[in-house]
Amino acid sequence: MTILKCIAVDDEPLALKLVQTFIEQTPFLELTASCDNAVEALTLIREKQPDVVFLDINMPNLTGMELARLLQEQPGPIPKIVFTTAYNHYAIEGYRVNAVDYLLKPFSYEEFLRAANKVLQITEDTSNHFQTITADDEFIFLKVEYQWVRISLKDISYIESLKDYVKVHIDDSQKSVLSLISLKALEEKLPSSKFMRVHRSYIVSLDKISAISKNSIFIDKAEITVGEQYKETFKSIVEKWIK
């Protein structure tokens, strides 16, 4: 059975206790930490690397929505987010930060379980979507519509995130494959010796880089900006090339 590690975050003690209780009585959930503010939650998420965070929105200093945006921008694994709130006007914002679900207080265990099952389904679908790739592997299978498509790693130029999909550019910018999977999930499976995340929306094949400038990478006719949080890592790679 897949076990999902969870963190519960809510500044209301009774609401936090309820979520903790719901997590503990759900067989496939494991409570690894809980806290009453988003600032502490950010540290806990980095330390514990949970699969899912049940996150209140209205909290002082740093709101749950602001925390979710920070998680989208930082490197490293991003947990699934299930928002818990007493207000119903955050649904659109929740969609923008890729929240899996949105529980409106007061919610029942049935509603909580439905959200938890949705996270479980997404997690299992992602883990079964393609095989883990090592540096010695030469190809990957990605699910494209209703079939599995074999793609040679040496043919991939770069990979672009399009919300819930990735667009794999092959050979040149005129060819691509669209697959329903997150860029983060694909990044964790690709060999770091061959591919690098250089932007929140792009992974590039190091072998296909034809030119570089201060803030950009060029692959064929495509120009890809290097994101601020990726610049230092990319700089260390470039320094090895030009020495």
C-alpha positions, 0 to 999 in steps of 0.5 A: 500500500502507498503511504502518504506522508502528511503535514497539517497546518492551521492556526486554529487549535480545534481545526488542527486537531480535527485534521490530525485526527482525520489523518490518523484514522486514514490507513494510507496517510501518515502524520509526520508533523503539524504546526500552527503557522505557515512560516514554521510549515515552510521549514518543516516541509523542507525538512520532512519532504511530505507528500501532501500538506493539509493547509489552512489559508487565513493565517497571520504573517504568511498565509497558506496561499502565499506559502503555496506560491513559495513552494511552487518557486523553490527547487526540490520536491513540491508536496501536493496541497489540500487547502482547508478554509472557512471561506469559499472565494479562494477556489480560483487562487487554489487552482492557480497554485495547483492545489489538489483539492479545497475543503470548506470548513466545517468539513466531514471525514467523508469530504476529507477522505475524498480529497485524500483519495484524490491525492493518492490517485494522483500520486500512484498515477504519477509513480506508475507513469514511467520507469525510473531512468538512470544515467545508463538508460537510453530511452523513456516511455511516456503516456501520450493519450492512450498509448505509451510512446518510447522516446530516446533521451538523446533526441530530447532537446528540452522539456516545457511545463504546460500546467498539468502537462509536459511538452517534450521537444524532440530534435528541434522546436518543430517536433514535440510530445505532450504527456499528462505529468508534472515537470517536477515528477519528470525531473526527479526521474531524469538523470542529472548528468544529462538533464538540468532544471533551469527554470520553473517551466523548463528542463534542458538537455545539457548535450543540446545546448548550442550557446549560452549568454548571461541569463539565457540558454540557446537550443537550436532556435529556442531561447530559454531564460535561466530562472533566478533560483537556478542560476548558481547551479547552472553557473557551476556547470558552465564554469566546468565547460569553459575552463 
